[in-house]
Amino acid sequence: MTGTHPLRAKRRRAALRTAAFMSPWLIGSSLFFAYPLLSTVYFSFTKYDGFRPPVFNGADNWTYVFTDYPLFWPAMWNTLWLVVVMVSCRVLFGLGVGLLITKIKSGAGLFRTLFYLPYLAPPVAATLAFVFLLNPGTGPVNVLLDWAGLPAPGWFTDADWSKPALTALALWGVGDLMVIFMAALLDVPREQYEAAELDGAGAWARLRHITLPNISPIILFAVVTGGHPGHAVLHAAAGGGEGVGRRHRRLGPAVRARLPGQVHADAAPDHLQRRLPALRLRRRLRRRAGALRPLHGLHRAPDAPPWRTDRSR
């Protein structure tokens, strides 16, 4: 009994020390991830326009999203396409580049640097560069395709080619996954490869039975963390250049609605999201002046969801 109390105190001190080291991450995740996620779920069951207190309305918002909201199902399809195709291509391409560089006898450092440098470019700047390169009218890529007699796609101006263009952008910045896979490949025990070679195993058999089982946790990590482009990339691709067509501009807000619980915020009209801070400031000034009136230019039916607004002319 006398030894249990010091052991408990030691474990308690170790737990407190661990919590102290994790406190920056815990505070940041709680403020910028957990709280917004829980508030999004709460507001999805209320009628809330950003000005008046939220009123519980059950599943009316969800019913509207699944039945009447036009961008929900295109958003789900775009998200599914990006998750399945883009994530798979990034993981396979990063693994292939990592395997190739680990097998190179000379110049591995140069190739590693060349493949990693694009990842260091700011995402928005890289996206705008791709918008310029893939411009259907003056872009160098389409100029070369025309010179070779091949059909020149619309890329970011075409809703059918915008997702392959985003995938090409993601493959260009695959340096992060390449480094992770290289570290995992170099950590595979050499003795297993030597034993497999003595047993007559070929390159494919060694890859299937030795390499992939040893790096399977890293592959899972890459699939979970290294996929979907961020909001800034989608916004820059959808409106980053003058040549971006109106048909593709719907892809940005559609893809941003990644989860059903986020539709009430992410799928709102872009002009309303940009005007919310100014509208709130006007609301407060009118309250102080004692002349609170409906905001000019924004009218909504009594039974319509909070984000359904029509601008009066």
N, C-alpha and C positions, 0 to 999 in steps of 0.2 A: 504493500500500500504506500510505503514511503517513496517508492520510485515512480509511482504513477503521476503524482502532482508535478514533479519537474519535467516529466515527459510531456504532459499536457501543456505546461507553460511553454516549453520549447516549440511544440507544434503550433501553439497560438501565436508566438512571436514570428515563426516562419510564415504563417498565414497572413499576419499583418504586414510583414515585409513584402510578401508577394503582392498583396493588395495595394500597397504604396507604390510599387513599381508599375502596376497595371492601372493606377488611378487616372493618368492622362487619357489612356485609351477608353477606360470605362466612362469617364465624364464626357469625352467627345462623342462616343457612340450613343450615350444616353440622350445627349442634347440634340445631336444632328441626325440620328438614325431612329432610335427607339421612340422618342417623343413624336417626331413627325409621322412615323408609321402608325402609331396608336391613334394620333389625332386624325389621320386620314381615314382610318377605319371608323372612328366615331362620327366624323362629319359625313361619311357616306350614308349614314342612316338618319341624317337630319336635313332640314331645309335651311340652308345658310347661304347668304349672298355676300358675306364679308362686311356688312354694315350693321344688320340687326342680329340679335342673339339667335343662336341656332334653335330650331324647333324640330323635335323628333317626328319623323314621318314614315317610320318603318322601312320597308323595302321598295318604296316608290322610286328612289333614284336607281336602284339596281334593275327594277322592271323597265324603266326608261332606257337604261344603257343596253340591256339585252334585246329590247324590242324595237326601239325607235332611234337610238343614237347611230348615225350613219357611219361613223369612223371606228366603231368598236371592233367589228369583225375584220375590216382591213388592217387595223392595228394588231389584232391577234395573229393574222396571217403573216404580216411583216415581221413580227417578233419571232414567230416560229421559224420562218425562213432564215432570219439572221442567226438564231440560236443553232439550228441544225447545220446550215451550210457554212456560215462564217466561222463558228467555233470549231467545227470539224476541220475546215481548211487551215485555220491557224494552228491547231494542235498538230496536224499531220505535217504541215510545212515546217513548223518549228522543230519537230522531232527529226524530220529529214535533214534539215540544215545542221542540227546538232550532231547527228550521226556522221554527216559528210565531213564536218570540220574535225571531229575527233579521229577520223581515219586519215586525214591529210598529214603527210610527213613533214612538209616544209611549207611555210607561208600561212600556217594556221592562225597566227596572230593577226595578220593582215586581213584575212577573210572574216575573222571574228569581229574585227573593228568595223569593217565595211557593212556587215549585216546588222551590227548593233547601233551604228550611228543614226539611222532613220528613227529609231525608237526615241532618241533624245530630242527630236524636233517637237515643238509645241503642237498639240493635236489640231488646234484651229489653223495654225499656219500651214501644217501639212495638208489639211483638207482643202484650204484655199489654193494651194499649189496644185493639188489634184484637179480641182475645178478648172484651173487654167489649162493644165495639160490635156484634160479630157473635154475641153470646150468643143462642141460639135462644129462650130464655124471656123475658128482660128486655132484650135488646139493642135499641138505638134503630133499627137497620137493619130487623130483623124486625118491630118495631112499625109502622114506616112501610109495610112490605110488606103486613102484615095490614090496615092502614087502607086501602091502595089495592086490596085484594082479590086480591093476588098471592100465590102460594105462597111460604112462608118456609122456606128451606133450613136444614139443621142446621149448616152451616159447619164449624167445628172439631170438632163432635161427630159428624160424619158422615164416614166414610172417603172417600166419593165427592165431597164438597164441600170437604174440607180442602185439597186441592191448589189448586183455584181461589181459596180464601181466602188461601193463601200467595202466590199470584200477584198478587192484589189488594194485599197488603202490599208485595210487591216493586215494583209499579207506583207505589205511594204514595211510596216512597223512591227515585225514579228521578233525583233531582237530580244525582247524580254523573255519570251518563251524559249528562244534559242539558248540563252545563258542558263536558264533553269534546267533545260534538258541536258545541256553539256555537263553541268555539275552532277546530275543524276547518272549519266552514262559513265562518267569517269569514276563514279563510286561503285560500279558493279564489279564484284571480285573477278580478277583475271584468272584465278584458278578454275572457275567454272567454264570459261571459254576454252582454256587449255584442255580440260577434261573432255569437253564436247568435241574438240578437234581430234583428240585421240580416239574417240568413239566413231569418228567419221561423219560428224554432223556438219552440214553445209551452212552457208551464210544465213539462209532463210530459217533453218532449224534453230540456229543460235539466237537469231532475233526473236523467234516465236517462243522458245522455251527458256531462254536465259534473260535476254535484255528486257522484254516487255513485262515479265513477272516481277523483275527487280525494280523497275521504275513505274509500276502501276500506281502507287500513291501519288507520284509526281504528275502522271497523266490526269488523274482525277482532280488534282489541284489546278492544273492548267485548264481543264474543262470548266471548272466552277468559276475561276477568277479571270480568265483571259479571253473574254468574248465580246459582249455587247458594246457597241460604241456609245459614248456619252452624249448628253444633251447638246453640248457645244459643237461636237462633230456633226450631228444631224442638222443642227440649225445652220451651221456654216455651209454644209453641203446643199441644203434646201434653198438658202437665200444668199449664199456667199458671192455670187457673181451675177452680172446683168443677164447672162445667157440662160439662167435657170428658168425653166418654164413654169407656168402656173399649175400644170398638171402634177408636176413633181412637188410643188410646195405643200401639197397635202400630205406628203410622206413624212415630213418632220413631225407635226403634231400627232399623226397617226402612230408612228413608231414610238413616240415618247409615252404613249398610254400603254405602258408595259404590263401593269397589273390592274385588275378590275377595281381595286380599292383606290387607285390613283386617278381614275378617270375624271372625277369631279374637279381635280386641279389641273392635271396635265392636258386633258382634252378640251379645256375651255378655249374659247376663241383667243388668238394671240393678242388682238388689239385690246381686249378686256384685261388680260394679264398685265400688259404694259401700262394701262391707265389706272389700275387699282390704287397705287400709292397716291396719285394726284386726286383721285375721287375721294379717298379717305380724308385727305387734307382739306378738300373743299367741304366735306361733310362736317368736320370739326369746326371750321371757320363759320359755317352757317349756324351751327348749334350755339356758338358763342354770341353770334349776332341776333339770335332769337328769331331767325327767319328760315326755319327748316322747311324746305320744299323738295319735291322729287327731283332727282338729278336730271338735268337736261340731256336729251339724246339717248337715254337708256330706259326702255320700257319692257316690262315682262308681264306675261299673263299670270293671273293669281295661281293657277294650278301648274304652271310650268316649272321644271327644275331650275335650281339657282343659276346654272350657267347658260340657260337659254334666254338670250337677250336679243332684241331686234332694234336696230338703230333707225330712228324716225328721221325722215328727210324734212 
